[in-house]
Each structure stands twice: as structure tokens, then as C-alpha cells.
């Protein structure tokens, strides 16, 4: 009698956001307790629900972006409230969620951090272009009463630089110039040398692609 092999189990489908959450939890397990990790996972589910139906140009669910930002900060051992703020950093700006709702769900500290990032994001890019870079840097630092707000914003910019993809060249150049003139110097001022190096490298690559390719 011919033995019939049992059918192979179907591969488990895992969405990109789930893979990112798993990666984040692995990092967090190295330095945070389970209660804090549980609060961060709760923030993830809240953020995923708030951003439901929103997608990046890559086609990925929007929640992939803030979780990627959180992974960068977790690699720097950011505290739990900072990680939660990273995951939720776009909900006030891009969803109906209010600062008051965040405070009720996750406490005033997280709500203030998210609100701080939102205020930095709302500085009109045109005003940035018209102002001297040094004045904009001072504005950023003055507006952020908690340095974690700046660090979340730097990680946000880093991930955006990493995922510009097929964005129109003129927009790439504008964002790269802003990164080199504002964000990289702030990272340098804060002593975040690895962040500064990554921002500068991505900025030069976007601004001078031919020259960058020749060097590398």
C-alpha cells in the first residue's frame, strides 16, 4: 500500500505590522518589565485601531511607520512612556483621537509627549524654508519642553528618510535639505552621533544621488 504523505501545513500569514511588533517586543524584553511591555502593546493596538484604513505609499498599513519609529527608540533603550508616545505620535494629527483621550487611556505624560511631537510637526514647512535653519533649530528645541519629544521627532524623520522610495525628486530634495540643515544638527547638539550620521548619510544620498553612488 502506497503511503500517502500528510499535507504540509499552510504557512502562517503574518502581516508586516505584526512582524514589527514582534521585533519591538524582543528588544523591549531586554530592558523593560512585563507590565511596561504590556502597556506598550496596548498602545500599539490603540494606535492600530486609530490608524485603521490608513496606508503608506508603499501599501503597508500606516501603523508600520510609528512601530518602526518605536523600534529605533527601543534600540536606544527609551523609557516605556517614550516608546508609547512613539507608537502614538501621529494619532492626534492624523486621526480623530484627542489629547484628552490619550490622557484618559495612557496618562498625562504620554499625552503631553504626543502633543509635543504634533506641535513640532505642525510647523509649516514653508516657514522652515523661509527661516534660517539655526532659528528653526532653536524653535524646535524651545518648543519641546521634554527632550523625548525631540528624540521621537528625530526617529520619525529617520524612518521617513529611509522610506522615501519613489517619491518625486523635488520633494526628496526638499526633505533631504531640511534633514541636513535642521534634524542632523539637532541630533549632533544632543550628542546622538549615530542618529546624526544616519540622517546625514540619507540626506546626502537623496540630495546628491550621483555623487553618493560614486563615493560608495
Residue pairs with C-beta under 8 A, 6 or more apart in sequence:
15 61
16 60
16 61
16 64
17 48
17 60
17 61
17 63
17 64
17 67
20 64
20 67
20 68
20 71
21 41
21 44
21 67
23 71
24 40
24 44
24 67
24 70
24 71
24 74
24 83
25 37
25 41
27 71
27 74
27 75
28 36
28 37
28 40
28 74
28 83
29 37
31 77
32 40
32 80
36 80
37 80
39 80
39 84
39 106
40 70
40 80
40 83
40 84
40 87
42 106
43 83
43 84
43 87
43 88
43 106
43 110
44 63
44 67
44 87
46 88
46 91
46 105
46 106
47 63
47 66
47 87
47 88
47 91
48 61
48 63
50 88
50 91
50 95
50 96
50 97
51 61
51 62
51 63
51 66
51 90
51 91
51 94
51 95
54 61
54 62
54 94
54 95
55 61
55 62
56 62
56 64
56 65
56 163
57 165
57 166
57 167
58 163
58 165
62 90
62 94
65 90
65 159
65 160
65 163
66 86
66 87
66 88
66 89
66 90
67 87
68 159
69 86
69 87
69 89
69 152
69 155
69 156
69 158
69 159
70 83
70 86
70 87
72 155
72 158
72 159
73 82
73 83
73 86
73 151
73 152
73 155
74 83
76 151
78 86
78 148
78 151
79 148
81 107
81 109
81 110
81 113
81 148
82 113
82 148
82 151
82 152
84 106
84 110
85 110
85 113
85 114
85 117
85 148
85 149
85 152
86 152
86 155
86 156
88 102
88 106
88 110
88 114
89 114
89 117
89 118
89 152
89 156
91 97
91 102
91 114
92 98
92 99
92 102
92 114
92 115
92 118
93 118
93 121
93 122
99 111
99 114
99 115
100 111
102 110
102 111
102 114
102 115
103 110
103 111
112 146
113 146
113 148
113 149
113 152
116 143
116 144
116 145
116 146
116 149
117 149
117 152
117 153
117 156
119 143
120 140
120 143
120 144
120 149
120 150
120 153
121 153
123 136
123 139
123 140
125 174
125 178
128 136
128 178
128 182
129 174
129 178
131 139
133 181
133 182
133 185
136 181
136 182
137 182
137 185
137 186
137 189
140 150
140 153
140 182
140 186
141 150
141 186
141 189
144 150
144 153
147 190
150 186
150 190
151 190
151 192
153 183
154 183
154 186
154 187
154 192
154 195
154 199
155 195
157 179
157 183
157 199
158 195
158 198
158 199
158 202
160 175
161 175
161 176
161 179
161 199
161 202
161 203
161 206
162 202
164 172
164 175
164 206
167 175
172 206
172 207
173 206
173 207
175 206
176 202
176 203
176 204
176 205
176 206
176 207
177 203
177 207
179 199
179 202
179 203
179 206
180 199
180 200
180 203
180 204
180 207
183 199
184 196
184 199
184 200
184 203
185 196
187 193
187 195
187 196
187 199
188 196
204 211
204 212
205 212
